[in-house]
Amino acid sequence: MRRLPGIPRSRGSGSAAWRLKIPPTSKQWRQDSALVPRVPMPSPTTRLRACNDGTAYASMLSIHASGNSTFMARHGSLATVLSMLLVLVRSVRRTERRCRRDFILICVNVALPAVFWEPFDREGIIRHTLAQPILAGVPTADKLELLKLTQYRKIMFIDSDVLVVDALDDLFERTQDLSIAHHPYDMVQAQCGVAPRQRGVSALYVISPNQTDFHELRSYFQDKNAWQMHRSGSEQTALVCHYKASSRLDTLPCSVLFDLGTP
């Protein structure tokens, strides 16, 4: 099997997810995607039972009139992001082993014909629509909505530019209220005394919904404007600093998320 440069052969302890930093429509994506190992697919006759442990997956499709903190805002292609989301959802479904979890899609300012949602409906996507953004110009702030979904015990948020290549079930068993993928080069989170080994990237994290945390973080966001949020590292810095302050932060091993954009 050919490998992407710098990616070790999988031996069970390899990355559970890869983060893709190039548009899927580009020539480089077409070349690289041919090298991604095939994810084992469950037998078509096998239907996993629904999970009953209060866990779920989530991602987001958030459209703001301004701001550049998301892939879609930078590249301006709704079709590209929809394609990436569908690849993400299918990669999750292909790697589920124990049971089939709810997959929530947070939607903000999204109005699409029903035909666009048909592939997502077939994968059992639950659309959760926000009436308005949490902080205009900062789409990533809308991830805070997950904290309000207290019908779940744990929710794993995964960005649309992530491809899941191994089962993620064990991450739901971690005990802290925030378990977040490690950020290998963040400098901003030092502002609240977070050691380099604890710094997180919000491309992938598991969080325990809690209304108190939602209100505290929303107040923090609403005290700032979009420019201040972007300059301070957007929502991932707020999350890491908030949960570290109350000793509820768990930074995942580097092997959980491999960033293809990192040299």
N, C-alpha and C positions, 0 to 999 in steps of 0.2 A: 504493500500500500504506500503510495506517495504521501508525503506529509507537507504541511505548510511550514515554511522556514521557522525554526525556533520552537516548534511544538513537539514535545516528546511523544513516543509511542504510548498508547493507552495501556496501562497495566492495572486497571482497577482503582488506582489512586490518582489518576489524572484529573483534569478539569471536568467539572460537571456541566459547565456552560462556557461558551465562547462569545465574546462581545465583538461585533463586526463594526468597523469604523469607516466603511466605504459604501457608497450607494449601490444597491443591488442591481441597478440598471447599467452600471459602468462595465467597461471591458475587463477591468481588474477583478470585479466581482465574478463575472462569468468564468474567468480563468481559475480563481481561487475556489469557487464553489464546487468545481469538479474534483477538488482534492479533499473536500470534507468527507470523512468516513460516513458510510451509510449507517443510519441509526436503526438497530433491530426493531422490527415492527411486530406487534402482537398478531397472533393468528386472527384472520378475519372472522373466525367462528367464536373467538373469545371476547366476551364483554365483561370488563371489570365491574365489580359492584360499586355503587356510589359510596364515597367516604362518609362516615358518620362520626368523625372525630373533631368536627368543628374547624377544619382547615380548608383553605382555598388558595388558588392562584389569582393574580391580577396583573393587568397592564393598563395602558392609558392611550387615549386618542384625544388630545386637547388642542383646540385651535384658538389662538389669541390674535388680536388685531396687531399687536406689536410684541417685541421681545424675540430673542434668538437662542433660548435655552433648550430647544429641542431639535432633534434631527430634522423634523418636518419644517420648522421655522427657518432653518439654515438652508435647506435644499429646495423648499417650496413645492414639494410633490406629495399630494395626498395619496395618489395611486401607489407611489413607492412605499409609503408608510403602511398602507392597508396590506400590501403584499408582504411586508416584513412582519406585520402582526400575525398574519395567517401562517407564515412559516414558523413563527414563535409558538403559536398555539398548537400547531401540528407536531412540533418537536417535543412539546410537553406531553401531548397525548401519546406519542410513540414511545416515550420513556417511562410512563407511569407503570408501576409494578404492583403496588399493594391495592389501590382502589382508584376510582375516577373522581377527582375533586371538581368542585365548582371552579369555573374560570370567569372572573369578573373583568369587564372592560369599562373603565371610567371614561365617559364621553362628555366633552365640554364643547359647546358650540358646534356640534356635528349634526348636520341634516343631510342624510343620504337616502336615495331610493332603496326600497326593500331589496332589490336585486343585489345590491352591494353587500348586504348582510347575510345572504343565503349561505355562503361557505362557512361563515362564523356560526350561524345557527346550527349547521350540521355538526359542528364541533361542541355544541352545548354552551356557547358563550352567553353570559348574563350581562346585558348592557345596563350600566348604572349611570344615569344622566344627571349632571349638575346643572342647576338653573343658571348659575353664574360662576365665573372663575373665583378662586379664593383670593388671588392677587393678580390684577390685570397686568399683562406683560411678562408674567412668570408662569408658564405652563406647568413646570415641574412642581409648583406649589400645590397643584390640584391633587397630587398624590396623598395629601393629608386627609382627603375624604375617606381613605381606608380606615382611619382611626374611628370613624363613626359607625362602622359596620360591626357592631358588637354582637351580632348573632354568630360571628365566627370567633374561635379561640386564637387562631393564628392565620395570617394572610401573607403569602409570599408575593411581593411585587417584582416583576421582571420587565425591564425596558424592551421596547420593540426591536432594538438592534442586537438582541441576544439570541443565540441558538443553543438550545439545551441538547446535550449529547449523552447525558447519563441521568439516572434517576435522582431526584432531589428530595425524596421522602424523608431522609434522616434529618434534614435541616429543620423540619417542623418539630423535632423533638428537643431542640435546644431550649434552654430554660429561661434565658433573659428576654426582656420585652422587645429588644431590638437586636437582631443578628444580621449584620450587614457585611457585604463583600469587601475585601480589603482594597484600599486605594494605594497603589504602589508609589505614587509620586505627589500626592497632595501636600501642599504647604499651608493652605488657608486654615485648616482645622487646628493648627498650633495656637491660634488665638484664644482657644479655651483650654489649652493645656493637654491636648490629645497627643499621645506619643505616636511616632510614625507607624509602629506596628498595630495601632488601634484605629488608624484613620480609615474611613469607609467611603465607598462609592455607591450611590443609590440606584445603580443599574440593576442590582439584585439585593433584596433584603427580606427578612421575615419579621413581621411586626405583630404585636398583640393589640388589637383594637381597644381603645379606652377613651371615653369622652373627655376626661380631664386632660389627657395629653393633647387631644385635638384642640381644645379651647386655649391651652397655654401656647401651643405652637402657632395657632392661627393669630393670636394676639401679637406674638413676636413678628409674624409676617406682616400683619397689617400696620405695624408701627414703622415699616420701612417702605420705600418705593421700589420700583422694579430695578432701577440702576443700583441701588444699595444691595439688593438681593443678589444680583449677578456678580457684583464686586466681592461679595462675602462668600461666594461659593454656592449660592442658591440653597435649595432645600436640604441637600445632603449635609452641609455644615451645620445647619440648624438641628437636624435629626441627631447627628453624632454628638454635638455639644449638649443637647437637651438630655439625652439618655445617659451620657457619661456623668453629668452632674448629679444624677440620682443613682449612679452605680448599677444601671440596667443595660449597659452596652456590651455587646458580644461581637467582636470582629472575627469574621470567618477566615479560615486558612486561605492563603494565596491560591491554592489549587482549585478552589471552588469556581472562580471566574477568571478565565484567561482572556486578556484584552489583546485582540489582534492588531490594535493600533499602537501598542507599546513596543518599542524597539527591544 
